[in-house]
Amino acid sequence: MRVGLFIPCYIDAIYPEAGIATLELLERFGLEVVYPLNQTCCGQPMANEGDQQHSAAAEQLFVDNFREFDYIVGPAGSCVKHVKLHLDAIPQSPEVLHVRERTYELVEFLHDIVKAAAFPWAYFRYKVGLHNSCSSIRGLGIALPSETMGTPFNKTARLLQMVEGLELVPMDRPDECCGFGGTFCVTDEAVSASMGIDKVHDYMRHDAEFVVSPDMSCLMHQQGIARKAGIHLKFLHVAQVLNGGPF
Amino acid sequence: MGDDKKVDVAAHAAAFLAQDDVHEPMHDKNLWAARMKRDAAAREVPEWETLRELASQIKEHTLTHLYDYLLEFESNAIKRGAKVYWARDAAEHNQHVWNILQEKNISAVIKSKSMLQEECGMTAFLENRGITVTESDLGERIQQLDDQPPSHIVMPAIHKTAEDVAQLFARTIGTDPRNTDPHYLTEAMRDNARRRFLEAGAGMTGANFAIAETGSFVVCTNEGNADIGAAVPPVHIASIGIEKLLPKVKDLGIFIRLLSRSALGTLATQYTSHFSGPRKGGELHIILTDNGRSKRLGMPDFWTSLKCIRCGACMNTCPVYRRSGGLAYGATYSGPIGIILDPTFDESRYSELPYHSSLCGSCTAVCPVKINISDQILQWRKVMAAKKYLPVSRRLAFGAAGKIFEHPQLFRSAETMASGAIRFTPDFLLYNRVLNPWGRHRELPHFAGQTFREWYLQYRAKNNEHGEQRP
C-alpha cells in the first residue's frame, strides 16, 4: 500500500512537527509513505470564499501530485474535507474522483483503514481536552455530531484512549465550533474571536492541560486566542500524541 | 426592502458583541439552553432520525407537486366557506389585506406572529393608511413597541434582557421601570393587549401548515394569542406562504412532533389550532402568497430551502448567530436559514450574509426537515464570487493566493517571505486592526525555523524517487 503524504500549507510553514509526527506514525504501521515535493495547497481557502476560478489551479496541482497513490493521508480535517466533498472547481475526471475518494484524514485512516489497535510507543500523562473539528465531525463523520440522534461514537477519542496515561476531560460544548472557519476568522473577526475565547474557557473550566485535535488550523486560532489572553494552555496535533512526539 | 445598500453583517455583529458584557453572553446562553432542551426532547423519540427523513421527503414531494396541491387546497377551503386570494408578491398581498379592511370599514387589527407578513412589510403598509396594527405575541409586541423587527423566528425579542423590557414598557405602556419581574411585565402587557383584542375589527394570523386534503390550516403558538385573535374579531385574515402546504391530515403528526421539539425542546406548542372554514357568523379570508417562492422553487441549488418549517433550531445551534444577535443580519430572516433565504429576495443587498458563517454544519445536522443549509451557504458564496459581489480587496487577496498556490516555487518563496516578515515586523503593525484583523484578539502563529518540506529534504528525500522538482 503506497500512501501519499499530504501536508497542508500552514502545517508545512508553522507546525512542521505535526507533519513529522504524521509521517513517523504512518511508517510505524509499516506503510510506504511518500511526500510529493511539489504540493502547495488543496485550494480550500479560495473555494471557501466561493472563488472557483482561483481554486481550480490549486486543485489541479493537488490531483497531479497525488493521483498515483493508493491512499492520500493528511493531518487536517478541513483540508481533507475540501478534497473529499468540495474539490469541484475542475472537471471531475476519473483520476480526480480517484484522488477525492482515496484521500483520508489521519484519524479516520488509522481507525478505518489501518485499524490501529495500540500505540505502545506513546505515553502522555496529562488531562486533555479534545477538539474534533467541525469538518472532521460533520463533514467526514469522525464522530457522531451532538445534533444527530443515535449511538455515539468518536474515532479520535477511541485512538487517544489507547495512549497510556492520557485522560480525556469532558466539555460543556464538545462539538461547538471554535470560530476558525478558514477565511471566516479574518472576515468576521469579532464573532470568530468571541467563539474562540468561549472555547478556551470551556477547556479551562474542565482543567484541561492540553488541547488535542486532528485539525491544527482550529488550534492555530485557539492558541492565538489563549496566548493573547495570557492563558497557559498547550496545543498539540493528535499525531504528535499518538506518535509520542515530536513536541 | 427597497434599500439597495449592502448589509454589513460582520460590522453589525461586532457592534452587538461590543455593546456590553451582558447582552451577547445572555443571548448565547439562552439559545444554547434551547438547543440542549431540543437535544433532550429529540433523544426521547427513538425514531427521531426517521421522522426527519420522512418530513424531508413529504416536503420535497409536496414542493414538486405544488401546483396540484395548491389548487386542491383552494377548492377545499372555498367549499368550507373561506374566501381565497392569490398574491404574487408583497404588494399584492398587502393590497388584498387593505381591500378587505376597507370593504369592512375596519381601522384596527390584532395580529399574531407571521414571518410572511413581516416579509411583506405589511404593518408599515397598513399603518401608513391609518390602520392600527397590534402584535399579540408578547415577544413580537416588545419588538413592535421598540420599533424593531423580530430578531428570531420563534423568540422575536430573545436579544433583550428583562431590564431592557422593563425600560421599554415603562416608556411605552407606563410600567414601573425598576420592576423587571417577568410575571409583572407579562401581566402588564396582557392588560394592555386585551383591550385591543376587543376593539379589533379583524384578527390576522399566519399558518404553520396548510392541508390540501381539507382546505384547513394549523397555527402553532405558545400564548394562545392566535386563537383569541381569530375568535374575537368578526373577520379572520390568514396569510399563507405557498410552501406551507402538506398533502394530507395524516402528514401533520410528523411535523407537529418535530416542530416544537426542534424549536424550544417542548413536546408540542401550547396551542396547536386547526382552522377549517369561518366560524359561525364570522368570515375567513386566506391569502395564498408567493413573494419569490416560485422563483426559488426554480433554483436547482436552493429550492429545498422551501422545506423550512420555521422552527428556529438552526439559529439556536448556530455559534455565529448566538454571538451576533439576529438583528445583525438586517433582514426578515436571520441565522443560517436567513443566509440562504435572504439572497433570494435581493442578491446584492445580502451578498455579505453567506460569509457570516464558519460553515461548521451544525445547522444542517439539526434541521428537522434536513435542509442542507451549510452546503447552500457555500453555494451562495460561489454565486456571490462569480457575480463579483465580493469587495475588491478580498477578490485581489484570494486571486493572489490562488496564483501562489498554483506554482510550487512561488509558494516556497511566499512562505519564506511571510515568515521573515513576521519575524521582523514590529508588533504595532501586526496588531493593527485595519492592517491585520487576526491580531486584535489573537497572537500570530510563530513560523517554524524549518518547514516540513525542508526537514523532509534534509532527512528523508534521498530515498524518494518523486523528489525532483519541476523545472
HADDOCK unambig.tbl for C-alpha pairs under 7 A between the chains (distance, minus, plus):
assign (segid A and resid 12 and name CA) (segid B and resid 451 and name CA) 5.20 0.50 0.50
assign (segid A and resid 12 and name CA) (segid B and resid 452 and name CA) 4.71 0.50 0.50
assign (segid A and resid 12 and name CA) (segid B and resid 453 and name CA) 6.50 0.50 0.50
assign (segid A and resid 13 and name CA) (segid B and resid 415 and name CA) 6.68 0.50 0.50
assign (segid A and resid 13 and name CA) (segid B and resid 447 and name CA) 6.03 0.50 0.50
assign (segid A and resid 13 and name CA) (segid B and resid 448 and name CA) 6.16 0.50 0.50
assign (segid A and resid 13 and name CA) (segid B and resid 451 and name CA) 4.93 0.50 0.50
assign (segid A and resid 13 and name CA) (segid B and resid 452 and name CA) 6.88 0.50 0.50
assign (segid A and resid 14 and name CA) (segid B and resid 446 and name CA) 6.42 0.50 0.50
assign (segid A and resid 14 and name CA) (segid B and resid 447 and name CA) 4.57 0.50 0.50
assign (segid A and resid 14 and name CA) (segid B and resid 448 and name CA) 5.05 0.50 0.50
assign (segid A and resid 15 and name CA) (segid B and resid 448 and name CA) 6.69 0.50 0.50
assign (segid A and resid 16 and name CA) (segid B and resid 451 and name CA) 5.66 0.50 0.50
assign (segid A and resid 16 and name CA) (segid B and resid 452 and name CA) 4.40 0.50 0.50
assign (segid A and resid 19 and name CA) (segid B and resid 452 and name CA) 6.37 0.50 0.50
assign (segid A and resid 20 and name CA) (segid B and resid 452 and name CA) 6.99 0.50 0.50
assign (segid A and resid 34 and name CA) (segid B and resid 464 and name CA) 6.91 0.50 0.50
assign (segid A and resid 36 and name CA) (segid B and resid 466 and name CA) 6.12 0.50 0.50
assign (segid A and resid 36 and name CA) (segid B and resid 467 and name CA) 6.63 0.50 0.50
assign (segid A and resid 37 and name CA) (segid B and resid 467 and name CA) 5.71 0.50 0.50
assign (segid A and resid 37 and name CA) (segid B and resid 469 and name CA) 6.76 0.50 0.50
assign (segid A and resid 38 and name CA) (segid B and resid 408 and name CA) 5.66 0.50 0.50
assign (segid A and resid 38 and name CA) (segid B and resid 469 and name CA) 6.42 0.50 0.50
assign (segid A and resid 39 and name CA) (segid B and resid 408 and name CA) 6.60 0.50 0.50
assign (segid A and resid 40 and name CA) (segid B and resid 405 and name CA) 5.55 0.50 0.50
assign (segid A and resid 40 and name CA) (segid B and resid 408 and name CA) 5.89 0.50 0.50
assign (segid A and resid 40 and name CA) (segid B and resid 411 and name CA) 6.65 0.50 0.50
assign (segid A and resid 41 and name CA) (segid B and resid 405 and name CA) 5.78 0.50 0.50
assign (segid A and resid 46 and name CA) (segid B and resid 398 and name CA) 5.91 0.50 0.50
assign (segid A and resid 46 and name CA) (segid B and resid 402 and name CA) 6.73 0.50 0.50
assign (segid A and resid 48 and name CA) (segid B and resid 378 and name CA) 6.96 0.50 0.50
assign (segid A and resid 49 and name CA) (segid B and resid 381 and name CA) 6.11 0.50 0.50
assign (segid A and resid 50 and name CA) (segid B and resid 378 and name CA) 6.58 0.50 0.50
assign (segid A and resid 50 and name CA) (segid B and resid 381 and name CA) 4.39 0.50 0.50
assign (segid A and resid 50 and name CA) (segid B and resid 382 and name CA) 3.78 0.50 0.50
assign (segid A and resid 50 and name CA) (segid B and resid 385 and name CA) 5.51 0.50 0.50
assign (segid A and resid 51 and name CA) (segid B and resid 382 and name CA) 6.15 0.50 0.50
assign (segid A and resid 51 and name CA) (segid B and resid 385 and name CA) 5.54 0.50 0.50
assign (segid A and resid 52 and name CA) (segid B and resid 382 and name CA) 6.91 0.50 0.50
assign (segid A and resid 54 and name CA) (segid B and resid 399 and name CA) 5.84 0.50 0.50
assign (segid A and resid 54 and name CA) (segid B and resid 402 and name CA) 4.84 0.50 0.50
assign (segid A and resid 55 and name CA) (segid B and resid 402 and name CA) 5.96 0.50 0.50
assign (segid A and resid 57 and name CA) (segid B and resid 406 and name CA) 5.35 0.50 0.50
assign (segid A and resid 58 and name CA) (segid B and resid 402 and name CA) 6.79 0.50 0.50
assign (segid A and resid 58 and name CA) (segid B and resid 405 and name CA) 5.57 0.50 0.50
assign (segid A and resid 58 and name CA) (segid B and resid 406 and name CA) 4.86 0.50 0.50
assign (segid A and resid 61 and name CA) (segid B and resid 406 and name CA) 6.77 0.50 0.50
assign (segid A and resid 134 and name CA) (segid B and resid 360 and name CA) 5.04 0.50 0.50
assign (segid A and resid 135 and name CA) (segid B and resid 360 and name CA) 6.74 0.50 0.50
assign (segid A and resid 138 and name CA) (segid B and resid 361 and name CA) 6.18 0.50 0.50
assign (segid A and resid 147 and name CA) (segid B and resid 39 and name CA) 6.71 0.50 0.50
assign (segid A and resid 147 and name CA) (segid B and resid 365 and name CA) 5.79 0.50 0.50
assign (segid A and resid 147 and name CA) (segid B and resid 366 and name CA) 5.31 0.50 0.50
assign (segid A and resid 148 and name CA) (segid B and resid 365 and name CA) 6.31 0.50 0.50
assign (segid A and resid 148 and name CA) (segid B and resid 366 and name CA) 6.99 0.50 0.50
assign (segid A and resid 149 and name CA) (segid B and resid 43 and name CA) 6.32 0.50 0.50
assign (segid A and resid 149 and name CA) (segid B and resid 48 and name CA) 6.85 0.50 0.50
assign (segid A and resid 149 and name CA) (segid B and resid 49 and name CA) 6.56 0.50 0.50
assign (segid A and resid 177 and name CA) (segid B and resid 319 and name CA) 6.74 0.50 0.50
assign (segid A and resid 177 and name CA) (segid B and resid 360 and name CA) 6.10 0.50 0.50
assign (segid A and resid 179 and name CA) (segid B and resid 358 and name CA) 6.24 0.50 0.50
assign (segid A and resid 180 and name CA) (segid B and resid 358 and name CA) 6.94 0.50 0.50
assign (segid A and resid 181 and name CA) (segid B and resid 358 and name CA) 4.37 0.50 0.50
assign (segid A and resid 181 and name CA) (segid B and resid 359 and name CA) 6.51 0.50 0.50
assign (segid A and resid 184 and name CA) (segid B and resid 355 and name CA) 6.98 0.50 0.50
assign (segid A and resid 184 and name CA) (segid B and resid 357 and name CA) 6.97 0.50 0.50
assign (segid A and resid 184 and name CA) (segid B and resid 358 and name CA) 5.77 0.50 0.50
assign (segid A and resid 186 and name CA) (segid B and resid 437 and name CA) 5.85 0.50 0.50
assign (segid A and resid 186 and name CA) (segid B and resid 438 and name CA) 5.77 0.50 0.50
assign (segid A and resid 188 and name CA) (segid B and resid 10 and name CA) 5.40 0.50 0.50
assign (segid A and resid 188 and name CA) (segid B and resid 356 and name CA) 6.71 0.50 0.50
assign (segid A and resid 189 and name CA) (segid B and resid 437 and name CA) 6.29 0.50 0.50
assign (segid A and resid 189 and name CA) (segid B and resid 438 and name CA) 6.84 0.50 0.50
assign (segid A and resid 190 and name CA) (segid B and resid 14 and name CA) 5.33 0.50 0.50
assign (segid A and resid 191 and name CA) (segid B and resid 13 and name CA) 6.92 0.50 0.50
assign (segid A and resid 191 and name CA) (segid B and resid 14 and name CA) 6.68 0.50 0.50
assign (segid A and resid 191 and name CA) (segid B and resid 320 and name CA) 6.48 0.50 0.50
assign (segid A and resid 191 and name CA) (segid B and resid 323 and name CA) 6.31 0.50 0.50
assign (segid A and resid 191 and name CA) (segid B and resid 324 and name CA) 6.86 0.50 0.50
assign (segid A and resid 193 and name CA) (segid B and resid 441 and name CA) 6.11 0.50 0.50
assign (segid A and resid 220 and name CA) (segid B and resid 445 and name CA) 6.60 0.50 0.50
assign (segid A and resid 224 and name CA) (segid B and resid 442 and name CA) 4.34 0.50 0.50
assign (segid A and resid 224 and name CA) (segid B and resid 443 and name CA) 4.30 0.50 0.50
assign (segid A and resid 224 and name CA) (segid B and resid 444 and name CA) 5.97 0.50 0.50
assign (segid A and resid 224 and name CA) (segid B and resid 445 and name CA) 6.54 0.50 0.50
assign (segid A and resid 225 and name CA) (segid B and resid 441 and name CA) 6.10 0.50 0.50
assign (segid A and resid 225 and name CA) (segid B and resid 442 and name CA) 4.37 0.50 0.50
assign (segid A and resid 225 and name CA) (segid B and resid 443 and name CA) 6.45 0.50 0.50
assign (segid A and resid 227 and name CA) (segid B and resid 443 and name CA) 6.08 0.50 0.50
assign (segid A and resid 228 and name CA) (segid B and resid 441 and name CA) 6.51 0.50 0.50
assign (segid A and resid 228 and name CA) (segid B and resid 442 and name CA) 5.32 0.50 0.50
assign (segid A and resid 228 and name CA) (segid B and resid 443 and name CA) 5.28 0.50 0.50
